[in-house]
Amino acid sequence: MKTNQNEKRRFKRIYFKPSDWMVAYFEIPSQPINFHANIMNISITGMALHITTDANFSLQTGDTISLVKISGGLPINFAGSVNAAIRWIVNEPFFKYRSAGCEFIAPPLELTDLLGKLIYNKDE
């Protein structure tokens, strides 16, 4: 896990190496679908994801998904329900994964506090 101090984004984020990736579990409210994805990076406002290309559903920019759980080897364990809007997607057939970025919609204080403590108090 590392942060990039030279980044010009509004909120600091943590980038995960593949060996450190956390897993996010989602529901798609408009479809009867559940899926999980590896978290590439996370901030208090959203996250970037890797979703296997063999997953048999589609996501479009603007879709709403619901985060229901984050788990893994780092202290970001979360269970709840947080809506997120898909802001970008990379879905090239020659990649093993689809990538997507999502922005949390009115995240609860429980989640933003948890992420803020991890992101801003950790220097690795």
N, C-alpha and C positions, 0 to 999 in steps of 0.2 A: 504494500500500500504506500502511495506517495502523493504528495501534493505538488503542484507546479506554482512556484512563487512568482514567475514572470507572466502569468496568465492575466489577461485584461477583462475577464468575465466579471460580472457584477458580484457573484457569490463564489467563494472558494469551494473547491470540490476535491474529492479523493479519487485517485485513479487506482484501479486494481490490476495486478498482474494476473494472468490466467490461473496461476496456482492459488491466488488469494480470492478469486471471484466469489462473491456472495450470490445467493440465488433469490430472485424475487418471484413471487407467485401472484398471478393475476386472474381475474374473471373479465369477460367481455360482456357488459350488461346487455348489449343489443343482440347477443347471440348466446346460445347455451354452451359456451366454451370456457374452459379453464386452461391456462398454460403457465409455464415457468420460463425464466430467462436468466442468464448470467448478467450480473451488473458490471459494466465496464467502468463507470464512474458515477459518483453520486454527489449531490449538493443538497442544501436544505430546500431547494425549489424543484428538483427533478433528478432524473437519472438517464444514463445511456445504457442500452441493453444489447445483448447478443441473443438472438433467438435462432434455434436450428432451422435450416431451410426445409427440412422434411416435415415441419409442423404444418398441419393441413388446415390452415385458416389464413385469412388475409387481414392486414391492418392498413389503414390509409391515414394520411395526414389529416388531423382533425378528429379522428375517432377518439372515443372515451373508453378507457380501460379502468379497472378497479384493482388497486394493489391490496392484497389481503394478507401478505406475509413476507418478511425478509428474514433469511436465515443464512448461516454459514459460520466460518471460523472466527469472525471478528465480532466485537460486541455491538452489533447493530440489530439484534433480534427484535422483530416487531411483528405484532399480529393486530389487525384491525381492518378498517376499510377506508381507503383513500382513493378518490377518483383522480385520474391523470389524463391529460390530453396528449395525443401523439403529435409531436411537433415536426419530426423528420423521420424518414425511412431510407435505408440503403438496402436494396434487394437485388443484387447482381447474381446471375446464375453461377458464376465461377467462384463465388465465395461459399464457404461452408456454413456461414451464419448470415442471417439478416440482422441488420443493426437498426435500432430505433431509439429516438430520444423522446422522453415524455416529461411533461411539466405537471407537477402536483396541482390539483385544483382545491383550494382551501384546505391545506393539510392541517391535521390536528396538532395542537401544541405538543402533545406527547411525541409525535414523530419529529417535528422540527427541533425540539429540545434534544432528543436522542441523537439526531444527526449533527446538530450544532456542537454538542459536547465532544463528539468523536472528531469532527472535522477541525474545529478550532483549538482543541486542547492536545492534539496529537501532532508531534513533529517527527516524521520518519521520511 
